[in-house]
């Protein structure tokens, strides 16, 4: 999550939706924020305390965290935005991320089908440290009543166009998005990873995301 007091925005960073590139592009704006030094100090103190003083909003916080921590009128004054991604594509990205950076977590579940069935097995103890994309993306966008409180939801599939829309909304020039963590170890079409059964498994587990965000397995 990135908050800017000068430019009055709150970016809700959902993992594997192009967020690392967005954060890198926002960094220059952060440096121009008069509150940045104080934010950096608080972040450092929080880290040194083992995150016991709760002095920062974690990278992948849900919007409800900011809603609860910030004064209500100030929260309402911020332009709140996030990016989301096709749930079926997101699970393929998650799989390759773990294969590349934490392969030991996939031991015994090396194929995509085995990984997906294991990950979404309701009898498996839930493990946040395994992968954040097991959480519904819409959970990041709503209040405790399930009402969306994020003002603009961009899509990974139209990342650059939606980024330009956000910049226009903020009255800022559109900096080119930095290319960060761009995966080159997988085909672009996620559909080839799925059987009918595993596609349905994702459809059931992420039904609210699919319904609220307007995604389909076959985008054509």
C-alpha positions in Angstrom: 0.0 0.0 0.0 1.3 3.5 -0.9 -0.2 6.7 0.5 0.7 10.2 -0.7 -0.3 13.1 1.4 0.8 15.7 -1.2 -1.0 14.1 -4.1 -3.9 12.7 -2.1 -4.0 9.1 -3.2 -3.9 5.6 -1.7 -2.7 2.7 -3.8 -3.9 -0.7 -2.7 -1.3 -3.2 -3.9 -2.7 -6.6 -4.8 0.1 -9.1 -5.4 0.9 -10.2 -9.0 -1.2 -7.5 -10.7 1.7 -5.3 -12.0 2.0 -3.6 -8.6 5.8 -3.7 -8.4 5.9 -1.6 -11.6 3.3 0.8 -10.3 5.1 1.2 -7.0 8.4 1.9 -8.9 6.6 4.6 -10.9 5.1 6.1 -7.8 8.4 6.3 -6.0 9.4 9.7 -7.5 6.1 11.1 -6.3 6.8 9.8 -2.9 10.1 11.6 -2.8 8.3 14.9 -3.4 5.9 14.3 -0.5 6.6 16.4 2.6 5.5 13.5 4.7 7.9 11.0 3.1 10.7 11.4 5.6 8.4 10.8 8.5 6.9 7.8 6.7 10.3 6.4 6.1 11.3 6.8 9.8 8.1 5.2 11.0 8.6 2.3 8.6 12.2 1.8 9.8 11.1 1.9 13.4 8.4 -0.6 12.7 10.8 -2.9 11.1 13.3 -2.6 13.9 10.6 -3.5 16.4 9.7 -6.7 14.6 6.5 -4.9 13.5 5.2 -4.8 17.1 4.3 -1.1 17.0 2.2 -1.2 13.9 3.5 2.1 12.6 3.1 1.3 8.9 0.6 -0.1 6.4 2.1 -3.3 5.0 2.8 -3.7 1.3 -0.2 -5.8 0.6 -2.7 -4.4 3.1 -6.4 -4.4 2.3 -8.1 -1.1 2.0 -10.0 -1.7 5.2 -6.7 -1.4 7.1 -6.3 2.2 5.9 -10.0 2.8 6.5 -9.7 1.8 10.1 -6.4 3.5 10.8 -6.9 6.9 9.1 -9.3 9.6 10.1 -12.5 9.1 8.2 -12.7 12.5 6.5 -9.0 12.1 5.4 -9.6 8.6 4.1 -12.6 9.8 2.1 -10.6 12.6 0.6 -8.0 10.2 -0.9 -8.3 8.9 -4.4 -8.1 5.2 -3.8 -7.1 2.8 -6.6 -5.9 -0.8 -7.2 -5.2 -3.2 -10.0 -6.8 -6.7 -10.4 -6.1 -9.7 -12.7 -8.0 -12.5 -14.3 -8.1 -15.2 -11.5 -7.1 -18.1 -13.7 -4.1 -16.1 -15.0 -3.3 -15.0 -11.5 -2.9 -18.6 -10.3 -0.6 -19.5 -13.2 1.5 -16.4 -12.3 1.5 -17.6 -8.6 2.7 -21.0 -9.6 5.7 -19.7 -11.7 6.6 -17.2 -9.0 6.9 -20.0 -6.4 8.8 -22.2 -8.9 11.3 -19.4 -9.5 11.7 -17.9 -6.1 10.7 -20.5 -3.5 10.7 -23.9 -5.2 11.0 -25.8 -1.9 7.4 -24.9 -1.1 6.3 -26.9 -4.2 7.9 -30.2 -3.1 5.5 -33.0 -3.9 3.3 -30.6 -5.9 5.5 -29.7 -8.8 3.0 -29.8 -11.6 0.5 -27.0 -12.0 -2.5 -29.2 -11.5 -1.1 -30.7 -8.3 -0.1 -27.3 -7.0 -3.6 -25.9 -7.7 -5.5 -28.7 -6.1 -3.2 -28.7 -3.1 -3.4 -24.9 -2.7 -7.1 -24.7 -3.0 -7.9 -27.8 -0.9 -10.2 -26.6 1.8 -8.8 -29.3 4.2 -5.3 -27.9 3.9 -4.4 -25.5 6.7 -4.4 -22.0 5.3 -0.9 -20.6 4.9 -0.5 -17.0 4.1 3.3 -17.4 3.8 2.8 -19.8 0.9 1.0 -17.4 -1.4 -1.1 -14.3 -1.0 -3.1 -14.9 -4.2 -5.2 -17.5 -2.3 -7.1 -14.4 -0.9 -10.0 -13.0 -3.0 -8.9 -9.9 -4.8 -12.2 -8.2 -4.0 -11.3 -8.6 -0.3 -8.8 -5.8 -0.9 -11.4 -3.4 -2.3 -14.3 -3.5 0.1 -15.3 -2.4 3.6 -16.6 -4.7 6.4 -20.0 -4.8 4.8 -18.7 -5.9 1.4 -19.2 -2.5 -0.2 -16.4 -1.4 -2.6 -14.7 1.7 -1.3 -11.8 1.8 -3.8 -12.6 4.6 -6.3 -10.9 3.1 -9.4 -10.1 -0.5 -10.2 -7.6 -1.0 -13.0 -6.9 -4.2 -14.8 -3.6 -6.0 -15.3 -4.8 -6.7 -18.9 -5.0 -3.0 -19.6 -2.3 -1.9 -17.2 -0.8 0.9 -19.2 -4.2 2.5 -20.3 -5.6 2.3 -16.8 -2.4 3.7 -15.4 -2.7 6.7 -17.7 -6.3 7.1 -16.5 -5.2 7.2 -12.9 -2.5 9.8 -13.7 -5.1 12.0 -15.4 -7.4 11.7 -12.5 -4.6 12.8 -10.2 -3.7 15.7 -12.5 -0.2 14.3 -13.0 1.9 13.6 -16.1 1.9 10.0 -17.0 5.3 8.4 -16.2 6.1 5.3 -18.2 5.6 2.2 -16.1 8.8 0.6 -15.1 9.1 -3.1 -16.2 9.6 -5.0 -12.9 9.3 -8.7 -12.3 8.1 -9.4 -15.8 7.9 -13.2 -16.1 9.4 -14.7 -19.3 9.2 -18.3 -18.2 5.6 -19.1 -19.2 3.4 -18.9 -22.2 1.2 -15.8 -22.4 -2.1 -17.8 -22.7 -3.0 -19.2 -19.3 -5.7 -21.4 -20.6 -3.3 -24.1 -21.7 -2.5 -24.8 -18.1 -6.0 -25.9 -17.3 -8.2 -28.9 -17.6 -12.0 -28.5 -17.4 -11.8 -29.7 -13.8 -9.1 -27.3 -12.6 -10.7 -24.4 -14.5 -13.9 -25.1 -12.6 -12.0 -25.4 -9.3 -10.8 -21.8 -9.8 -14.2 -20.7 -10.9 -15.8 -22.0 -7.7 -13.1 -20.7 -5.3 -12.9 -17.2 -6.8 -16.5 -16.9 -7.8 -17.0 -13.5 -6.1 -13.9 -12.1 -7.9 -15.1 -13.4 -11.2 -18.6 -12.0 -10.7 -17.6 -8.5 -9.3 -14.6 -8.0 -11.6 -16.2 -9.3 -14.8 -13.7 -12.0 -15.7 -14.2 -15.1 -17.7 -12.0 -18.1 -18.4 -12.2 -17.5 -22.2 -11.7 -13.8 -22.7 -12.6 -14.2 -26.4 
